[in-house]
Amino acid sequence: MTTVEERVAFLEGRVEEQSQMVNGIREAIVHLEERMDRRFEAVESRLAGLDQKLDQRVAELDQKLGGLDQKLDQRFGWLVGLQVTTLLAMVTTLVATVAALLAR
């Protein structure tokens, strides 16, 4: 049969093993947290770079669309001008035809 001292020594050894395992787990968690922090920082910096590039591209598209908008406005003005001119020519022709018919 084992003595009380042997049993206490055995339990002390087991408690020491458990303590070392818990310390190992703590260290692993700290290491994991550090790695995760580094990865998140890397992802955040990449996202910031992508955000900046996206903002730049959107600004370029806005600038291009602004130029296109000006061109469309100019072309629309020409189109309306041609339609008004055509309408005036038709009205003038109609008035001249009616006047010629009435003059007979």
Kinemage of the C-alpha trace (Angstrom):
@kinemage 1
@onewidth
@group {chain A} dominant
@subgroup {mainchain}
@vectorlist {calphas} color= white
{ca met a 1} P 0.000 0.000 0.000
{ca thr a 2} L 1.169 3.516 -0.778
{ca thr a 3} L 1.885 6.002 1.920
{ca val a 4} L 0.306 9.406 2.262
{ca glu a 5} L 3.609 11.034 1.329
{ca glu a 6} L 3.803 9.038 -1.901
{ca arg a 7} L 0.221 9.921 -2.745
{ca val a 8} L 0.833 13.613 -2.037
{ca ala a 9} L 4.011 13.527 -4.143
{ca phe a 10} L 2.057 11.858 -6.962
{ca leu a 11} L -0.677 14.499 -6.752
{ca glu a 12} L 1.896 17.292 -6.650
{ca gly a 13} L 3.461 15.861 -9.813
{ca arg a 14} L 0.080 15.683 -11.519
{ca val a 15} L -0.765 19.257 -10.478
{ca glu a 16} L 2.618 20.401 -11.838
{ca glu a 17} L 1.898 18.631 -15.149
{ca gln a 18} L -1.527 20.274 -15.328
{ca ser a 19} L 0.005 23.651 -14.538
{ca gln a 20} L 2.595 23.227 -17.305
{ca met a 21} L -0.113 22.212 -19.772
{ca val a 22} L -2.217 25.261 -18.853
{ca asn a 23} L 0.841 27.505 -19.257
{ca gly a 24} L 1.535 25.907 -22.643
{ca ile a 25} L -2.044 26.547 -23.701
{ca arg a 26} L -1.782 30.171 -22.555
{ca glu a 27} L 1.400 30.645 -24.563
{ca ala a 28} L -0.199 29.055 -27.618
{ca ile a 29} L -3.220 31.348 -27.296
{ca val a 30} L -0.989 34.416 -26.961
{ca his a 31} L 0.979 33.319 -30.025
{ca leu a 32} L -2.238 32.702 -31.937
{ca glu a 33} L -3.560 36.145 -30.985
{ca glu a 34} L -0.336 37.762 -32.178
{ca arg a 35} L -0.512 35.914 -35.495
{ca met a 36} L -4.168 36.854 -35.922
{ca asp a 37} L -3.399 40.502 -35.161
{ca arg a 38} L -0.644 40.522 -37.787
{ca arg a 39} L -2.946 38.920 -40.345
{ca phe a 40} L -5.765 41.348 -39.619
{ca glu a 41} L -3.367 44.271 -39.952
{ca ala a 42} L -2.189 42.902 -43.298
{ca val a 43} L -5.778 42.488 -44.482
{ca glu a 44} L -6.684 45.984 -43.306
{ca ser a 45} L -3.737 47.508 -45.138
{ca arg a 46} L -4.677 45.617 -48.308
{ca leu a 47} L -8.276 46.768 -47.985
{ca ala a 48} L -7.122 50.341 -47.479
{ca gly a 49} L -5.049 50.071 -50.646
{ca leu a 50} L -7.973 48.601 -52.569
{ca asp a 51} L -10.282 51.284 -51.216
{ca gln a 52} L -7.876 53.957 -52.374
{ca lys a 53} L -7.608 52.377 -55.840
{ca leu a 54} L -11.375 52.072 -56.057
{ca asp a 55} L -11.838 55.717 -55.097
{ca gln a 56} L -9.319 56.672 -57.772
{ca arg a 57} L -11.123 54.614 -60.417
{ca val a 58} L -14.504 56.062 -59.446
{ca ala a 59} L -13.061 59.566 -59.738
{ca glu a 60} L -11.697 58.716 -63.206
{ca leu a 61} L -15.086 57.339 -64.269
{ca asp a 62} L -16.841 60.438 -62.940
{ca gln a 63} L -14.480 62.593 -64.953
{ca lys a 64} L -15.044 60.548 -68.129
{ca leu a 65} L -18.800 60.541 -67.632
{ca gly a 66} L -18.743 64.290 -67.048
{ca gly a 67} L -17.098 64.738 -70.459
{ca leu a 68} L -19.613 62.407 -72.052
{ca asp a 69} L -22.432 64.298 -70.390
{ca gln a 70} L -21.163 67.539 -71.922
{ca lys a 71} L -20.985 65.916 -75.357
{ca leu a 72} L -24.532 64.580 -75.020
{ca asp a 73} L -25.813 67.990 -73.938
{ca gln a 74} L -24.125 69.592 -76.927
{ca arg a 75} L -25.509 66.980 -79.334
{ca phe a 76} L -28.971 67.333 -77.812
{ca gly a 77} L -28.795 71.075 -78.392
{ca trp a 78} L -27.902 70.495 -82.039
{ca leu a 79} L -30.723 67.976 -82.411
{ca val a 80} L -33.312 70.349 -80.952
{ca gly a 81} L -31.996 73.144 -83.156
{ca leu a 82} L -32.351 70.998 -86.265
{ca gln a 83} L -35.878 69.975 -85.291
{ca val a 84} L -36.927 73.599 -84.708
{ca thr a 85} L -35.379 74.624 -88.039
{ca thr a 86} L -37.192 71.786 -89.812
{ca leu a 87} L -40.454 72.758 -88.132
{ca leu a 88} L -40.028 76.386 -89.193
{ca ala a 89} L -39.266 75.323 -92.766
{ca met a 90} L -42.390 73.162 -92.841
{ca val a 91} L -44.590 75.929 -91.386
{ca thr a 92} L -43.132 78.445 -93.842
{ca thr a 93} L -43.794 76.066 -96.754
{ca leu a 94} L -47.333 75.465 -95.532
{ca val a 95} L -48.020 79.188 -95.156
{ca ala a 96} L -46.576 79.881 -98.618
{ca thr a 97} L -48.717 77.119 -100.129
{ca val a 98} L -51.881 78.390 -98.432
{ca ala a 99} L -51.084 81.961 -99.523
{ca ala a 100} L -50.544 80.800 -103.099
{ca leu a 101} L -53.856 78.937 -103.083
{ca leu a 102} L -55.709 81.919 -101.671
{ca ala a 103} L -54.123 84.237 -104.209
{ca arg a 104} L -55.666 82.392 -107.158
